Amino acid sequence: MVNVRKRQGRQDTPSLLAIDSQSVKKVQFINEETGIDGGKNVNGRKRTILVDTLGLPLSIKVTAANISDNQSDRPLDLYFNYL
């Protein structure tokens, strides 16, 4: 990732990050860590993705869909532990 950022004329570490989540329906063979996202009426899992300003993924976390966005800041923890 550092090489891509350098080719774009950016600093090694990003100064701005974006975090977003998406709830997806579960499939038949997944039985663990699923839940119902009440806001979206989806029974399944939620993927939370952390990207920089170039759109490069820095961290991805998959949790049960019933975990709120406030509680799913784990990708930030994973990223800062990496630094």
Helices and strands as residue ranges (DSSP letters): H 2-7, E 17-25, E 35-37, E 42-52, E 57-64, H 74-82
